[in-house]
Amino acid sequence: MNAPDRYERFVVPEGTKKVSFEKDTKIMNAASFTIEREDHTVGNILRMQLHRDPNVLFAGYKLPHPLQYKVIVRIHTASQSSPTQAYTQAINDLDKELENLKQAFEDEKNRHEERMKQGY
């Protein structure tokens, strides 16, 4: 069968960067970020986080091919910001948001376990 091995979807090959950056030569304050071994999950959540930034004029992503496990995120920002700053801020904001979600889940799980111990 011509399908690649399943582990190729997740394991970044040696010598390959997880994220690469390419500045757009035609549009000022625009760039593309290629994220290796990711899919629509990361592409869409990153795009939505970038849209929350008022300095981001455009944010979109695409998967070049179903058998290529990478996402290309394009960002175009206003003059007071850069695509790299917007990307870094979006990643940091998502990290904080997911940490808050994890903490809320763990708190609720602990509360549920305590209630179960009390016989509820």
Secondary structure, DSSP 4 states (H G I P E B T S, - for coil): --PPPGGGGTPPPTT--SEEEEE-SSSTTEEEEEEET--HHHHHHHHHHHHTSTTEEEEEEE-S-TTS-EEEEEEEE-TTS-HHHHHHHHHHHHHHHHHHHHHHHHHHHHHHHHHHHTT-
